[in-house]
């Protein structure tokens, strides 16, 4: 749950990471503060676990992924050993629509309809 790129719900300005108090570190994974109105938002560890159920781009974190039927030699492939291990277990190949990174992931896409590229003409 990366809120740094999202605007504040109260005023629309950008959010930045802020320090957590000692007690907050036990329950919250991150805290963000608005630059303009000083509104504070906290993200719990459970929020991260809930989002970790779905495949997301390892580079930018976006969920707008395209399911590839075969590897595109032009776009970069994430060669992380963990991702290549998932390939050995038969993970599908995803491509991020935002940063054009290709990677293997065993997790499924979010509930929206998956787009498939390269299947058929």
N, C-alpha and C positions, 0 to 999 in steps of 0.2 A: 504494500500500500504506500506508494510514493506520492505524497501530496505536494511536493515541491513545485511541480509544474501546474498544479491546479489552482484556480482562483479561490479566494475566500468566499464562503457562502454569504457572509454579511455585507461585504462592500465590493467584492470583485477584484481586489488587489492580490498580489502574489503571496504565497505562504513560504516561510523559511523554517528550517529545523530550529528547535529551541531546546534548552537544557531541561532534563527531567529531575525532579526532586528525588531524594533517596527512596522514599516510599513509592514513588511512581515507577521507578525502575523495576520493581518486582512485578508489576502488572502491565505496564505500557512499554511497548517496543520503541515507540518514537513519539515525539511531541512536535507540533508545528505552531508557529505564531504568524499572524497576518502583519505585513509591513505597515499598513495604514491604520487599521482600527484596533490592533493588538488582540484580536480574537484568537483564542487558543484551542487547538484541536489535538486530541491524543489518539493514537492507534494502539490497540491492545495486541498482545501476542496471538490471541484468538482470531483477530482480523487477518493476520498474516497466514495463519493455518487455513482459514476459510478460503482465502484466495489461492493458496498453494495447491488446491485440488485441481486447478485447471492449468493448461499449458499457457505460458507467457514467454515473450521474447527474452532471452537471457541478457541481451544488450540494453534494450530500452524499456522493457517491462510491459509493452503493449500487448493487448489480447486480440488485436485485429490480425489474425493469422490466416494464411492460405495453406491448405493441405496439398502438398505436392505429390504427384505420382512418380516422378523421377527427379534426380538432382539436376539443377541448372548450373552449368559450368561457369557462367558469368558472375553470378552472385556468390558472395563469400559463404563458406560453410563453417560453422562453429566446430572446432576440433578439440573441444574439451574432452578429456578421457571419460568423464562421466556420461557425456552425450554419445560418444562412440560406443560405450558399453550398452547404452539403451538401444543403439542400432543393432547390436548383436542379439538383443532380446526381441527384435522385430518391431521396434518403435516406428511410428509413421514420421515422415519428413514434413516439417512445417517451414513456411517462409513468412517472415514478418513483412507486412505491407508498408510499415513505416521506415525501417532501416535496411530492408532487403537482406537480412541475415537468414540463412537456412540452418536448421538444427533438428535433431531427433529428440522426441519427447514421448514418453509412455502415457502421459496424462492426456485427458481429452480436452477438446475445445469447450469454451463456455456454452451455455444453452442455446445461443443463437445458431442459425443454420450454418454449417461448415461450407466453405467454398472450396471446390476442387479444381486445380489447374492442371492441364495436360491430359485429362481423361476424355478421350474421344476427339472428334473434330468439330 
